[in-house]
Amino acid sequence: MSSPYQPSAELLLTFGFARYASPPGQTRYSRASDCGQETLIVYEDAELTLLEVVQGQLLYSFQGRVASEAEFRVLLRQVNWSAEISPTL
C-alpha cells in the first residue's frame, strides 16, 4: 500500500495560499476566493481538510486523504477551487 500524498508548501504557495499559524500536528494555508476564504489544513498523517467561508458561513468541503498531486488537483477542481498557479506570482 502506498502512502498518501501530502501537497508541499511550495505547491500551495504557487496556488496562492499563504501559510498561517496553526496548532502542533497541522499546517494551515488560506487564500481569498471570489466569494470568501478558502482554507486547507494538512495534518502530519497526510489527512487534508478543505474549508471555505462564504458570506460569513463556514462550509465543509472535504476531509480525507489523496494518493497523488493529480488527485489533489482534481479534488480542488471538484470543490470549485483553482488548481492553477496564482497569477500574482
N, CA, C and O atoms as a CHARMM CRD file, in Angstrom:
* protein
*
  356
    1    1 MET  N      0.84500  -1.18200   0.00000 PROA 1      0.00000
    2    1 MET  CA     0.00000   0.00000   0.00000 PROA 1      0.00000
    3    1 MET  C      0.88900   1.24300   0.00000 PROA 1      0.00000
    4    1 MET  O      1.80900   1.34700   0.81100 PROA 1      0.00000
    5    2 SER  N      0.61900   2.18500  -0.90400 PROA 2      0.00000
    6    2 SER  CA     1.42100   3.39900  -0.97300 PROA 2      0.00000
    7    2 SER  C      0.93900   4.39900   0.07500 PROA 2      0.00000
    8    2 SER  O     -0.20700   4.35500   0.52400 PROA 2      0.00000
    9    3 SER  N      1.84000   5.29300   0.44700 PROA 3      0.00000
   10    3 SER  CA     1.48400   6.29000   1.44400 PROA 3      0.00000
   11    3 SER  C      0.68900   7.41600   0.78900 PROA 3      0.00000
   12    3 SER  O      0.85500   7.67700  -0.40300 PROA 3      0.00000
   13    4 PRO  N     -0.17700   8.08900   1.55700 PROA 4      0.00000
   14    4 PRO  CA    -0.97500   9.18200   0.99500 PROA 4      0.00000
   15    4 PRO  C     -0.08300  10.34100   0.55600 PROA 4      0.00000
   16    4 PRO  O      1.00900  10.54000   1.08900 PROA 4      0.00000
   17    5 TYR  N     -0.55700  11.08300  -0.40400 PROA 5      0.00000
   18    5 TYR  CA     0.14000  12.26300  -0.91900 PROA 5      0.00000
   19    5 TYR  C     -0.13200  13.44100   0.01000 PROA 5      0.00000
   20    5 TYR  O     -1.24300  13.61100   0.51000 PROA 5      0.00000
   21    6 GLN  N      0.88700  14.23900   0.22900 PROA 6      0.00000
   22    6 GLN  CA     0.75800  15.46400   1.00700 PROA 6      0.00000
   23    6 GLN  C      1.28400  16.61800   0.16000 PROA 6      0.00000
   24    6 GLN  O      2.46400  16.62100  -0.19000 PROA 6      0.00000
   25    7 PRO  N      0.43900  17.60700  -0.18400 PROA 7      0.00000
   26    7 PRO  CA     0.92200  18.72100  -1.00500 PROA 7      0.00000
   27    7 PRO  C      2.01500  19.49500  -0.28400 PROA 7      0.00000
   28    7 PRO  O      1.93900  19.72300   0.92300 PROA 7      0.00000
   29    8 SER  N      3.02000  19.89000  -1.03100 PROA 8      0.00000
   30    8 SER  CA     4.13500  20.63800  -0.45300 PROA 8      0.00000
   31    8 SER  C      3.75000  22.09600  -0.22000 PROA 8      0.00000
   32    8 SER  O      2.83200  22.61900  -0.85200 PROA 8      0.00000
   33    9 ALA  N      4.45900  22.73300   0.68400 PROA 9      0.00000
   34    9 ALA  CA     4.25100  24.15800   0.92400 PROA 9      0.00000
   35    9 ALA  C      4.50000  24.95000  -0.35000 PROA 9      0.00000
   36    9 ALA  O      3.78300  25.90800  -0.63800 PROA 9      0.00000
   37   10 GLU  N      5.51500  24.55200  -1.11600 PROA 10     0.00000
   38   10 GLU  CA     5.84500  25.26000  -2.35900 PROA 10     0.00000
   39   10 GLU  C      4.68300  25.20100  -3.34400 PROA 10     0.00000
   40   10 GLU  O      4.35600  26.20700  -3.97300 PROA 10     0.00000
   41   11 LEU  N      4.05600  24.03300  -3.48500 PROA 11     0.00000
   42   11 LEU  CA     2.92700  23.90800  -4.39900 PROA 11     0.00000
   43   11 LEU  C      1.77200  24.79200  -3.93700 PROA 11     0.00000
   44   11 LEU  O      1.17900  25.51300  -4.74000 PROA 11     0.00000
   45   12 LEU  N      1.45500  24.73900  -2.65700 PROA 12     0.00000
   46   12 LEU  CA     0.34400  25.54200  -2.14800 PROA 12     0.00000
   47   12 LEU  C      0.61400  27.03400  -2.29700 PROA 12     0.00000
   48   12 LEU  O     -0.30200  27.80500  -2.57900 PROA 12     0.00000
   49   13 LEU  N      1.86000  27.44200  -2.11000 PROA 13     0.00000
   50   13 LEU  CA     2.20600  28.85400  -2.30700 PROA 13     0.00000
   51   13 LEU  C      2.02800  29.25500  -3.76700 PROA 13     0.00000
   52   13 LEU  O      1.57900  30.36800  -4.04100 PROA 13     0.00000
   53   14 THR  N      2.36800  28.38100  -4.70900 PROA 14     0.00000
   54   14 THR  CA     2.17900  28.71100  -6.12600 PROA 14     0.00000
   55   14 THR  C      0.70300  28.79100  -6.49400 PROA 14     0.00000
   56   14 THR  O      0.33900  29.45300  -7.46500 PROA 14     0.00000
   57   15 PHE  N     -0.15800  28.11300  -5.71600 PROA 15     0.00000
   58   15 PHE  CA    -1.60600  28.19700  -5.93000 PROA 15     0.00000
   59   15 PHE  C     -2.20600  29.43400  -5.27300 PROA 15     0.00000
   60   15 PHE  O     -3.41200  29.66300  -5.37000 PROA 15     0.00000
   61   16 GLY  N     -1.37300  30.23400  -4.60300 PROA 16     0.00000
   62   16 GLY  CA    -1.85500  31.46300  -3.98900 PROA 16     0.00000
   63   16 GLY  C     -2.22200  31.34900  -2.52300 PROA 16     0.00000
   64   16 GLY  O     -2.72700  32.31100  -1.94400 PROA 16     0.00000
   65   17 PHE  N     -1.98000  30.19100  -1.90100 PROA 17     0.00000
   66   17 PHE  CA    -2.24400  30.02900  -0.47300 PROA 17     0.00000
   67   17 PHE  C     -1.11000  30.67200   0.32500 PROA 17     0.00000
   68   17 PHE  O      0.03900  30.68300  -0.11700 PROA 17     0.00000
   69   18 ALA  N     -1.43600  31.20200   1.48900 PROA 18     0.00000
   70   18 ALA  CA    -0.44600  31.72600   2.42800 PROA 18     0.00000
   71   18 ALA  C     -0.50100  30.87200   3.67800 PROA 18     0.00000
   72   18 ALA  O     -1.57500  30.43100   4.08800 PROA 18     0.00000
   73   19 ARG  N      0.64800  30.63800   4.28500 PROA 19     0.00000
   74   19 ARG  CA     0.70800  29.82000   5.49200 PROA 19     0.00000
   75   19 ARG  C      0.32400  30.66400   6.69900 PROA 19     0.00000
   76   19 ARG  O      0.72800  31.82100   6.81700 PROA 19     0.00000
   77   20 TYR  N     -0.46200  30.07000   7.59400 PROA 20     0.00000
   78   20 TYR  CA    -0.89700  30.74300   8.80900 PROA 20     0.00000
   79   20 TYR  C     -0.51600  29.91500  10.02400 PROA 20     0.00000
   80   20 TYR  O     -0.25400  28.71700   9.91600 PROA 20     0.00000
   81   21 ALA  N     -0.48700  30.56100  11.17300 PROA 21     0.00000
   82   21 ALA  CA    -0.19200  29.85900  12.42400 PROA 21     0.00000
   83   21 ALA  C     -1.23400  28.77000  12.64000 PROA 21     0.00000
   84   21 ALA  O     -2.41100  28.94200  12.32500 PROA 21     0.00000
   85   22 SER  N     -0.77800  27.65400  13.18100 PROA 22     0.00000
   86   22 SER  CA    -1.68700  26.53400  13.42900 PROA 22     0.00000
   87   22 SER  C     -1.17100  25.72100  14.60800 PROA 22     0.00000
   88   22 SER  O      0.00200  25.81900  14.97000 PROA 22     0.00000
   89   23 PRO  N     -2.04400  24.92000  15.20400 PROA 23     0.00000
   90   23 PRO  CA    -1.63000  24.08900  16.33300 PROA 23     0.00000
   91   23 PRO  C     -0.62400  23.01900  15.90600 PROA 23     0.00000
   92   23 PRO  O     -0.50900  22.72500  14.71600 PROA 23     0.00000
   93   24 PRO  N      0.09200  22.44200  16.84300 PROA 24     0.00000
   94   24 PRO  CA     1.02000  21.34800  16.51100 PROA 24     0.00000
   95   24 PRO  C      0.28200  20.20500  15.81400 PROA 24     0.00000
   96   24 PRO  O     -0.87300  19.91300  16.12200 PROA 24     0.00000
   97   25 GLY  N      0.96900  19.56900  14.87600 PROA 25     0.00000
   98   25 GLY  CA     0.39100  18.43400  14.16500 PROA 25     0.00000
   99   25 GLY  C     -0.34400  18.79500  12.89500 PROA 25     0.00000
  100   25 GLY  O     -0.82500  17.91000  12.18700 PROA 25     0.00000
  101   26 GLN  N     -0.44100  20.09000  12.59100 PROA 26     0.00000
  102   26 GLN  CA    -1.11600  20.50900  11.36800 PROA 26     0.00000
  103   26 GLN  C     -0.47500  21.77500  10.82600 PROA 26     0.00000
  104   26 GLN  O      0.16600  22.53200  11.55500 PROA 26     0.00000
  105   27 THR  N     -0.66200  21.98600   9.53600 PROA 27     0.00000
  106   27 THR  CA    -0.21000  23.20300   8.87800 PROA 27     0.00000
  107   27 THR  C     -1.40100  23.78300   8.13800 PROA 27     0.00000
  108   27 THR  O     -2.07900  23.07400   7.39400 PROA 27     0.00000
  109   28 ARG  N     -1.65700  25.05700   8.33600 PROA 28     0.00000
  110   28 ARG  CA    -2.85000  25.70600   7.79100 PROA 28     0.00000
  111   28 ARG  C     -2.44900  26.71700   6.71700 PROA 28     0.00000
  112   28 ARG  O     -1.52100  27.50600   6.89700 PROA 28     0.00000
  113   29 TYR  N     -3.17000  26.67300   5.59900 PROA 29     0.00000
  114   29 TYR  CA    -2.95900  27.60200   4.49400 PROA 29     0.00000
  115   29 TYR  C     -4.31000  28.19600   4.10900 PROA 29     0.00000
  116   29 TYR  O     -5.32600  27.50300   4.15600 PROA 29     0.00000
  117   30 SER  N     -4.33100  29.47700   3.72800 PROA 30     0.00000
  118   30 SER  CA    -5.57800  30.11600   3.29800 PROA 30     0.00000
  119   30 SER  C     -5.30800  31.02900   2.12400 PROA 30     0.00000
  120   30 SER  O     -4.18500  31.47900   1.89800 PROA 30     0.00000
  121   31 ARG  N     -6.37100  31.28900   1.38400 PROA 31     0.00000
  122   31 ARG  CA    -6.32500  32.27500   0.30000 PROA 31     0.00000
  123   31 ARG  C     -7.72600  32.82400   0.09900 PROA 31     0.00000
  124   31 ARG  O     -8.72100  32.16600   0.40200 PROA 31     0.00000
  125   32 ALA  N     -7.78000  34.03300  -0.41500 PROA 32     0.00000
  126   32 ALA  CA    -9.06700  34.65400  -0.72200 PROA 32     0.00000
  127   32 ALA  C     -9.63800  34.00800  -1.97300 PROA 32     0.00000
  128   32 ALA  O     -8.89900  33.59800  -2.86800 PROA 32     0.00000
  129   33 SER  N    -10.95700  33.92200  -2.02400 PROA 33     0.00000
  130   33 SER  CA   -11.63600  33.44400  -3.22400 PROA 33     0.00000
  131   33 SER  C    -12.56000  34.55100  -3.72100 PROA 33     0.00000
  132   33 SER  O    -12.66300  35.60500  -3.09300 PROA 33     0.00000
  133   34 ASP  N    -13.22100  34.31900  -4.83100 PROA 34     0.00000
  134   34 ASP  CA   -14.14100  35.32500  -5.36700 PROA 34     0.00000
  135   34 ASP  C    -15.28800  35.62200  -4.41100 PROA 34     0.00000
  136   34 ASP  O    -15.84400  36.72000  -4.41600 PROA 34     0.00000
  137   35 CYS  N    -15.64000  34.62700  -3.58300 PROA 35     0.00000
  138   35 CYS  CA   -16.79800  34.81500  -2.70400 PROA 35     0.00000
  139   35 CYS  C    -16.49600  34.57000  -1.23100 PROA 35     0.00000
  140   35 CYS  O    -17.42400  34.46100  -0.42900 PROA 35     0.00000
  141   36 GLY  N    -15.22300  34.48000  -0.85600 PROA 36     0.00000
  142   36 GLY  CA   -14.91500  34.24300   0.55100 PROA 36     0.00000
  143   36 GLY  C    -13.46100  33.90400   0.80200 PROA 36     0.00000
  144   36 GLY  O    -12.55900  34.52900   0.24500 PROA 36     0.00000
  145   37 GLN  N    -13.24000  32.90600   1.64900 PROA 37     0.00000
  146   37 GLN  CA   -11.89700  32.48400   2.04200 PROA 37     0.00000
  147   37 GLN  C    -11.80200  30.96400   1.96600 PROA 37     0.00000
  148   37 GLN  O    -12.66400  30.25900   2.49100 PROA 37     0.00000
  149   38 GLU  N    -10.76100  30.46100   1.31800 PROA 38     0.00000
  150   38 GLU  CA   -10.50700  29.02600   1.21500 PROA 38     0.00000
  151   38 GLU  C     -9.36600  28.65800   2.16000 PROA 38     0.00000
  152   38 GLU  O     -8.31800  29.30400   2.15800 PROA 38     0.00000
  153   39 THR  N     -9.57500  27.62100   2.96400 PROA 39     0.00000
  154   39 THR  CA    -8.56200  27.17700   3.92100 PROA 39     0.00000
  155   39 THR  C     -8.30100  25.70000   3.73300 PROA 39     0.00000
  156   39 THR  O     -9.22700  24.89700   3.62300 PROA 39     0.00000
  157   40 LEU  N     -7.03500  25.35700   3.69700 PROA 40     0.00000
  158   40 LEU  CA    -6.59700  23.97100   3.56300 PROA 40     0.00000
  159   40 LEU  C     -5.74800  23.65000   4.78000 PROA 40     0.00000
  160   40 LEU  O     -4.81000  24.38100   5.09600 PROA 40     0.00000
  161   41 ILE  N     -6.07100  22.56300   5.46200 PROA 41     0.00000
  162   41 ILE  CA    -5.30200  22.13000   6.62500 PROA 41     0.00000
  163   41 ILE  C     -4.66200  20.79700   6.28400 PROA 41     0.00000
  164   41 ILE  O     -5.34800  19.85200   5.89400 PROA 41     0.00000
  165   42 VAL  N     -3.34400  20.72400   6.43200 PROA 42     0.00000
  166   42 VAL  CA    -2.59200  19.49600   6.17300 PROA 42     0.00000
  167   42 VAL  C     -2.13000  18.96000   7.52400 PROA 42     0.00000
  168   42 VAL  O     -1.42900  19.64600   8.26800 PROA 42     0.00000
  169   43 TYR  N     -2.52600  17.73600   7.83000 PROA 43     0.00000
  170   43 TYR  CA    -2.16200  17.10900   9.09600 PROA 43     0.00000
  171   43 TYR  C     -0.90600  16.26200   8.91700 PROA 43     0.00000
  172   43 TYR  O     -0.58200  15.84600   7.80400 PROA 43     0.00000
  173   44 GLU  N     -0.20400  16.01000  10.01700 PROA 44     0.00000
  174   44 GLU  CA     1.03300  15.22400   9.95800 PROA 44     0.00000
  175   44 GLU  C      0.83100  13.83400   9.36700 PROA 44     0.00000
  176   44 GLU  O      1.75800  13.27600   8.78000 PROA 44     0.00000
  177   45 ASP  N     -0.37200  13.26500   9.51200 PROA 45     0.00000
  178   45 ASP  CA    -0.64100  11.93100   8.96600 PROA 45     0.00000
  179   45 ASP  C     -1.11500  11.98600   7.50900 PROA 45     0.00000
  180   45 ASP  O     -1.60600  10.98900   6.98000 PROA 45     0.00000
  181   46 ALA  N     -0.96800  13.15400   6.85600 PROA 46     0.00000
  182   46 ALA  CA    -1.29100  13.40000   5.45400 PROA 46     0.00000
  183   46 ALA  C     -2.78600  13.52500   5.18800 PROA 46     0.00000
  184   46 ALA  O     -3.19800  13.55100   4.02800 PROA 46     0.00000
  185   47 GLU  N     -3.60400  13.60200   6.22800 PROA 47     0.00000
  186   47 GLU  CA    -5.02000  13.88400   6.00900 PROA 47     0.00000
  187   47 GLU  C     -5.16100  15.35900   5.68400 PROA 47     0.00000
  188   47 GLU  O     -4.38400  16.18800   6.16000 PROA 47     0.00000
  189   48 LEU  N     -6.15400  15.68100   4.87200 PROA 48     0.00000
  190   48 LEU  CA    -6.41800  17.05200   4.45800 PROA 48     0.00000
  191   48 LEU  C     -7.82000  17.45700   4.88800 PROA 48     0.00000
  192   48 LEU  O     -8.72900  16.62800   4.92900 PROA 48     0.00000
  193   49 THR  N     -7.98700  18.71500   5.20200 PROA 49     0.00000
  194   49 THR  CA    -9.31000  19.29400   5.39300 PROA 49     0.00000
  195   49 THR  C     -9.37500  20.54300   4.53100 PROA 49     0.00000
  196   49 THR  O     -8.46800  21.37500   4.56800 PROA 49     0.00000
  197   50 LEU  N    -10.44200  20.67700   3.75600 PROA 50     0.00000
  198   50 LEU  CA   -10.68800  21.87600   2.96800 PROA 50     0.00000
  199   50 LEU  C    -11.92300  22.54800   3.53200 PROA 50     0.00000
  200   50 LEU  O    -12.96900  21.91400   3.67600 PROA 50     0.00000
  201   51 LEU  N    -11.80900  23.82600   3.85200 PROA 51     0.00000
  202   51 LEU  CA   -12.90800  24.60900   4.40800 PROA 51     0.00000
  203   51 LEU  C    -13.05600  25.88100   3.59700 PROA 51     0.00000
  204   51 LEU  O    -12.07200  26.42000   3.09200 PROA 51     0.00000
  205   52 GLU  N    -14.28300  26.36100   3.47200 PROA 52     0.00000
  206   52 GLU  CA   -14.49800  27.61400   2.76400 PROA 52     0.00000
  207   52 GLU  C    -15.50400  28.45900   3.52400 PROA 52     0.00000
  208   52 GLU  O    -16.56000  27.97200   3.92900 PROA 52     0.00000
  209   53 VAL  N    -15.16500  29.74100   3.71800 PROA 53     0.00000
  210   53 VAL  CA   -16.07600  30.69200   4.34300 PROA 53     0.00000
  211   53 VAL  C    -16.66700  31.53900   3.22700 PROA 53     0.00000
  212   53 VAL  O    -15.94200  32.18000   2.46600 PROA 53     0.00000
  213   54 VAL  N    -17.99200  31.53300   3.14000 PROA 54     0.00000
  214   54 VAL  CA   -18.70500  32.31200   2.13600 PROA 54     0.00000
  215   54 VAL  C    -19.80100  33.08800   2.84400 PROA 54     0.00000
  216   54 VAL  O    -20.62600  32.50600   3.54900 PROA 54     0.00000
  217   55 GLN  N    -19.81000  34.38800   2.65800 PROA 55     0.00000
  218   55 GLN  CA   -20.79200  35.27200   3.27000 PROA 55     0.00000
  219   55 GLN  C    -20.94200  34.98900   4.76300 PROA 55     0.00000
  220   55 GLN  O    -22.05700  34.93400   5.28300 PROA 55     0.00000
  221   56 GLY  N    -19.81000  34.81000   5.44900 PROA 56     0.00000
  222   56 GLY  CA   -19.80200  34.61500   6.88700 PROA 56     0.00000
  223   56 GLY  C    -20.16800  33.21700   7.36100 PROA 56     0.00000
  224   56 GLY  O    -20.20600  32.97500   8.56700 PROA 56     0.00000
  225   57 GLN  N    -20.43900  32.28600   6.44400 PROA 57     0.00000
  226   57 GLN  CA   -20.76800  30.91500   6.82300 PROA 57     0.00000
  227   57 GLN  C    -19.62400  29.98700   6.48600 PROA 57     0.00000
  228   57 GLN  O    -19.03100  30.08100   5.41200 PROA 57     0.00000
  229   58 LEU  N    -19.31300  29.08500   7.41200 PROA 58     0.00000
  230   58 LEU  CA   -18.27300  28.09700   7.18900 PROA 58     0.00000
  231   58 LEU  C    -18.88200  26.90200   6.47200 PROA 58     0.00000
  232   58 LEU  O    -19.82200  26.28400   6.97100 PROA 58     0.00000
  233   59 LEU  N    -18.34300  26.57500   5.29500 PROA 59     0.00000
  234   59 LEU  CA   -18.82800  25.44600   4.52100 PROA 59     0.00000
  235   59 LEU  C    -17.78300  24.34100   4.56200 PROA 59     0.00000
  236   59 LEU  O    -16.62000  24.58800   4.24100 PROA 59     0.00000
  237   60 TYR  N    -18.16100  23.14300   4.94400 PROA 60     0.00000
  238   60 TYR  CA   -17.25900  21.99500   4.95600 PROA 60     0.00000
  239   60 TYR  C    -17.18100  21.46000   3.53700 PROA 60     0.00000
  240   60 TYR  O    -18.21600  21.22600   2.91300 PROA 60     0.00000
  241   61 SER  N    -16.00200  21.26500   3.02400 PROA 61     0.00000
  242   61 SER  CA   -15.84600  20.78900   1.66500 PROA 61     0.00000
  243   61 SER  C    -15.30700  19.36500   1.58600 PROA 61     0.00000
  244   61 SER  O    -15.82900  18.54600   0.82900 PROA 61     0.00000
  245   62 PHE  N    -14.26000  19.06000   2.36500 PROA 62     0.00000
  246   62 PHE  CA   -13.61900  17.75200   2.23300 PROA 62     0.00000
  247   62 PHE  C    -12.76400  17.46700   3.45600 PROA 62     0.00000
  248   62 PHE  O    -12.14600  18.36800   4.02300 PROA 62     0.00000
  249   63 GLN  N    -12.73700  16.20200   3.85300 PROA 63     0.00000
  250   63 GLN  CA   -11.77500  15.74800   4.85000 PROA 63     0.00000
  251   63 GLN  C    -11.39300  14.32000   4.47400 PROA 63     0.00000
  252   63 GLN  O    -12.25700  13.45300   4.34000 PROA 63     0.00000
  253   64 GLY  N    -10.09500  14.08200   4.30400 PROA 64     0.00000
  254   64 GLY  CA    -9.62700  12.75400   3.93000 PROA 64     0.00000
  255   64 GLY  C     -8.21200  12.80900   3.39400 PROA 64     0.00000
  256   64 GLY  O     -7.44100  13.71600   3.71000 PROA 64     0.00000
  257   65 ARG  N     -7.88700  11.82600   2.57900 PROA 65     0.00000
  258   65 ARG  CA    -6.53900  11.71800   2.00500 PROA 65     0.00000
  259   65 ARG  C     -6.64100  11.58200   0.49100 PROA 65     0.00000
  260   65 ARG  O     -7.66000  11.14700  -0.04600 PROA 65     0.00000
  261   66 VAL  N     -5.56100  11.96300  -0.18200 PROA 66     0.00000
  262   66 VAL  CA    -5.45800  11.76900  -1.62600 PROA 66     0.00000
  263   66 VAL  C     -4.17800  11.00800  -1.91300 PROA 66     0.00000
  264   66 VAL  O     -3.26300  10.98500  -1.09000 PROA 66     0.00000
  265   67 ALA  N     -4.11400  10.37800  -3.09200 PROA 67     0.00000
  266   67 ALA  CA    -2.99200   9.49900  -3.41600 PROA 67     0.00000
  267   67 ALA  C     -1.88300  10.17100  -4.21300 PROA 67     0.00000
  268   67 ALA  O     -0.75600   9.67600  -4.24000 PROA 67     0.00000
  269   68 SER  N     -2.19000  11.30400  -4.87000 PROA 68     0.00000
  270   68 SER  CA    -1.18500  11.90900  -5.75100 PROA 68     0.00000
  271   68 SER  C     -1.48700  13.39100  -5.95400 PROA 68     0.00000
  272   68 SER  O     -2.55400  13.88100  -5.58500 PROA 68     0.00000
  273   69 GLU  N     -0.52400  14.09100  -6.54800 PROA 69     0.00000
  274   69 GLU  CA    -0.75500  15.50200  -6.87500 PROA 69     0.00000
  275   69 GLU  C     -1.89800  15.64100  -7.86800 PROA 69     0.00000
  276   69 GLU  O     -2.70200  16.56700  -7.75900 PROA 69     0.00000
  277   70 ALA  N     -1.98100  14.73600  -8.83000 PROA 70     0.00000
  278   70 ALA  CA    -3.06700  14.79300  -9.81200 PROA 70     0.00000
  279   70 ALA  C     -4.42400  14.65800  -9.11700 PROA 70     0.00000
  280   70 ALA  O     -5.36000  15.39200  -9.43300 PROA 70     0.00000
  281   71 GLU  N     -4.53000  13.72200  -8.17100 PROA 71     0.00000
  282   71 GLU  CA    -5.78500  13.54800  -7.43600 PROA 71     0.00000
  283   71 GLU  C     -6.08000  14.78600  -6.58700 PROA 71     0.00000
  284   71 GLU  O     -7.23900  15.18000  -6.45700 PROA 71     0.00000
  285   72 PHE  N     -5.05200  15.39900  -6.01400 PROA 72     0.00000
  286   72 PHE  CA    -5.22000  16.61900  -5.23400 PROA 72     0.00000
  287   72 PHE  C     -5.76900  17.74000  -6.11600 PROA 72     0.00000
  288   72 PHE  O     -6.67900  18.46100  -5.70500 PROA 72     0.00000
  289   73 ARG  N     -5.22600  17.89200  -7.32100 PROA 73     0.00000
  290   73 ARG  CA    -5.71300  18.92900  -8.24200 PROA 73     0.00000
  291   73 ARG  C     -7.16300  18.67200  -8.64300 PROA 73     0.00000
  292   73 ARG  O     -7.95700  19.60700  -8.74400 PROA 73     0.00000
  293   74 VAL  N     -7.50600  17.40500  -8.87100 PROA 74     0.00000
  294   74 VAL  CA    -8.89200  17.05300  -9.20500 PROA 74     0.00000
  295   74 VAL  C     -9.81000  17.40600  -8.03900 PROA 74     0.00000
  296   74 VAL  O    -10.89400  17.95200  -8.24400 PROA 74     0.00000
  297   75 LEU  N     -9.38000  17.09700  -6.81700 PROA 75     0.00000
  298   75 LEU  CA   -10.17000  17.42900  -5.63000 PROA 75     0.00000
  299   75 LEU  C    -10.43400  18.93200  -5.56500 PROA 75     0.00000
  300   75 LEU  O    -11.56800  19.34800  -5.32600 PROA 75     0.00000
  301   76 LEU  N     -9.40900  19.74400  -5.77300 PROA 76     0.00000
  302   76 LEU  CA    -9.59900  21.19800  -5.73300 PROA 76     0.00000
  303   76 LEU  C    -10.61100  21.63700  -6.78400 PROA 76     0.00000
  304   76 LEU  O    -11.46600  22.47800  -6.50700 PROA 76     0.00000
  305   77 ARG  N    -10.52200  21.08000  -7.97400 PROA 77     0.00000
  306   77 ARG  CA   -11.47700  21.44500  -9.02800 PROA 77     0.00000
  307   77 ARG  C    -12.89200  20.98200  -8.68400 PROA 77     0.00000
  308   77 ARG  O    -13.86100  21.66700  -9.01100 PROA 77     0.00000
  309   78 GLN  N    -13.02100  19.82700  -8.02700 PROA 78     0.00000
  310   78 GLN  CA   -14.34700  19.31400  -7.66300 PROA 78     0.00000
  311   78 GLN  C    -15.06000  20.21700  -6.66600 PROA 78     0.00000
  312   78 GLN  O    -16.28700  20.31400  -6.68900 PROA 78     0.00000
  313   79 VAL  N    -14.30800  20.87900  -5.79400 PROA 79     0.00000
  314   79 VAL  CA   -14.92400  21.80800  -4.84400 PROA 79     0.00000
  315   79 VAL  C    -14.87100  23.23800  -5.38000 PROA 79     0.00000
  316   79 VAL  O    -15.09700  24.19900  -4.64500 PROA 79     0.00000
  317   80 ASN  N    -14.57100  23.36100  -6.67100 PROA 80     0.00000
  318   80 ASN  CA   -14.56800  24.63100  -7.39200 PROA 80     0.00000
  319   80 ASN  C    -13.50500  25.60100  -6.88900 PROA 80     0.00000
  320   80 ASN  O    -13.73200  26.80900  -6.81700 PROA 80     0.00000
  321   81 TRP  N    -12.33500  25.05100  -6.54000 PROA 81     0.00000
  322   81 TRP  CA   -11.18400  25.86400  -6.15600 PROA 81     0.00000
  323   81 TRP  C    -10.17000  25.81100  -7.28600 PROA 81     0.00000
  324   81 TRP  O    -10.01200  24.77300  -7.93000 PROA 81     0.00000
  325   82 SER  N     -9.49700  26.89700  -7.52800 PROA 82     0.00000
  326   82 SER  CA    -8.47300  26.94200  -8.56300 PROA 82     0.00000
  327   82 SER  C     -7.31500  26.01400  -8.20800 PROA 82     0.00000
  328   82 SER  O     -6.84200  25.99000  -7.07100 PROA 82     0.00000
  329   83 ALA  N     -6.87300  25.25800  -9.19800 PROA 83     0.00000
  330   83 ALA  CA    -5.71500  24.35700  -9.01700 PROA 83     0.00000
  331   83 ALA  C     -4.61700  24.76300  -9.98000 PROA 83     0.00000
  332   83 ALA  O     -3.88100  23.92000 -10.49200 PROA 83     0.00000
  333   84 GLU  N     -4.51200  26.05100 -10.22100 PROA 84     0.00000
  334   84 GLU  CA    -3.51800  26.58800 -11.14000 PROA 84     0.00000
  335   84 GLU  C     -2.60100  27.54600 -10.41200 PROA 84     0.00000
  336   84 GLU  O     -2.91100  28.00800  -9.31400 PROA 84     0.00000
  337   85 ILE  N     -1.48300  27.83700 -11.02100 PROA 85     0.00000
  338   85 ILE  CA    -0.52500  28.78200 -10.44100 PROA 85     0.00000
  339   85 ILE  C     -1.17700  30.16000 -10.35600 PROA 85     0.00000
  340   85 ILE  O     -1.80700  30.62500 -11.30500 PROA 85     0.00000
  341   86 SER  N     -1.01200  30.79600  -9.20900 PROA 86     0.00000
  342   86 SER  CA    -1.60000  32.10800  -8.96500 PROA 86     0.00000
  343   86 SER  C     -1.01100  33.13600  -9.91900 PROA 86     0.00000
  344   86 SER  O      0.20700  33.17900 -10.09200 PROA 86     0.00000
  345   87 PRO  N     -1.84700  33.96900 -10.54600 PROA 87     0.00000
  346   87 PRO  CA    -1.33600  34.97400 -11.48700 PROA 87     0.00000
  347   87 PRO  C     -0.53300  36.07500 -10.80800 PROA 87     0.00000
  348   87 PRO  O      0.15600  36.83400 -11.48900 PROA 87     0.00000
  349   88 THR  N     -0.60300  36.17900  -9.49800 PROA 88     0.00000
  350   88 THR  CA     0.14600  37.22500  -8.78100 PROA 88     0.00000
  351   88 THR  C      1.58300  36.84100  -8.54400 PROA 88     0.00000
  352   88 THR  O      2.35600  37.65500  -8.03900 PROA 88     0.00000
  353   89 LEU  N      1.97800  35.59800  -8.89700 PROA 89     0.00000
  354   89 LEU  CA     3.36300  35.15600  -8.67700 PROA 89     0.00000
  355   89 LEU  C      4.21900  35.42900  -9.87800 PROA 89     0.00000
  356   89 LEU  O      5.41100  35.12200  -9.86900 PROA 89     0.00000
